Every structure is written in C-alpha cells, then in structure tokens.
Amino acid sequence: MTELSIARRGGAMVVTLDRPPVNALSRAALAALGEAVEQAATAADVKVLHIRSTGRSFCAGADLAEMREAFSGPDKVDAQIAYVRGLQQVFQRIEDLPVVSIAEIGGHALGGGFELALACDLRIGAHDIRLGLPEVNLGLIPGAGGTQRLTRLCGPALAKRLILGAEVVDGATAAELGLLHWAVPAAELPGQAQAVADRIAALPRAALAGAKACIAAAAGADGFEMELAETRRLMGNAETQGRVGEFLARGR
C-alpha cells in the first residue's frame, strides 16, 4: 500500500497522504509519515512541510482493523498505548520541526486526523469539511495531543466546548473559532494552500526556525503523559468498550 507520496516544489516538501478510503493512520502509515517528517527535518533546503491528502478525508485517525485488535482483550492495551505514544511522538516532531508545517485540509479531519492538523503550524481548509475531536462519544479522549494542543490554541473554554461536547464543526465555523487560519471554497483550496506554502518557502530557514522556537517558548505545561494514563484507564472501561464495539460494528 502506498501510504503517502513525497514531492518537492522549491523549498517546500509536499507530503500527500494516500491510503484509501479515508487515509487512516495505520502503524505502517504512521511510520511512513514519521520518515517523511525526518526527511523534512534533515534536508537543509526544505523550509516548508506541506501535508495534504487524496480522497474524501484528510485523515480519519486510527485504522479500524487495528482498533478492533486493540480492543479484543486486556492483553492488547500495552500495544495500543505504544501506538498512541507513537502518534504523540510523530506529531510532536512535526510541531518541533525547524521548518514551517502546513496542513491543507481538503476532507474531513476527525479524531487523530485533526490532532495531526493541530500539530502543524498553519492550517488551511475548505469551507465544507468537518473537523473535531469526538472521542468522548466512544468513551475515550483525544489522546494523541488533542487535549493539549486544542487548549493551547483556543483556550480551555472553547476546548471544553469542543472536546467535552464531542462537537464537530465545518471549515467556515472552524476558521471563525480560530481552529483554521484560513477557510476557502473547496475548488480554491489547492491553489491557496500552494500559494501560502510557496510564499513561506521563499523565506530564510534559519529565521523561520528561530521564530518558531521563540513562539514555542511562550507555551508550557505537559499533559501528554496524562493523556496516555487516561487512555489506558478508559480502554478497560466497560462503557468505553461497549461504545467502541458499537462504533466498530457500524464501520466507518
């Protein structure tokens, strides 16, 4: 399976998620994404990591087949925690890159897919996409950095509204709430995203890296280990298992 493709456009590295039908982040896809991120980090002439996708979803988060396996018995919990930790690590690497990361969101980004977008410096999406962290519907939490990054992005009040209410919003609303930097008509998205990426890719890498580091220094607090502990606890919860079971029975 392709998982993703990588192309270069001047100072921009374009990573296109390509795992039909919904670009789920299987363990293999996560590994491929991690390798692409490292390429962006180590290539001295890359200034922008531009993440986009094919198909109807930007990224659907966890792979259903792997999720079924994770919930098949208590002995699978450690493996799932390791997977979620892997998501955290790749997303943190994206956030820490010395280059600017841009998520071009042309399809739905829910759960882990939105957590991937939140790890990027900039987000541009179509008006009609759906974004959210609806994990509490399953008795889970957004454990791949969602509780931390969304709160840092928009403050605890809005983060509570979206996460505790399992609220899903469209792209236009997401821009109004500050979750997207830009929302544009779907037909204009590829061109607008490329224009943003190319404009930033023309800037000095060292200056971009320095500016990112200074901005990051303004943030604090580390709740990632709490996410893992809560994910472990909830995977053994009867209601969570029931809700996840119903979800998996329906399919995506």
Summary of the structure (lengths in Angstrom):
residues: 252
radius of gyration: 17.4
end to end distance: 19.4
largest distance: 52.7
contacts: 871
relative contact order: 0.15
helix: 54%
strand: 19%
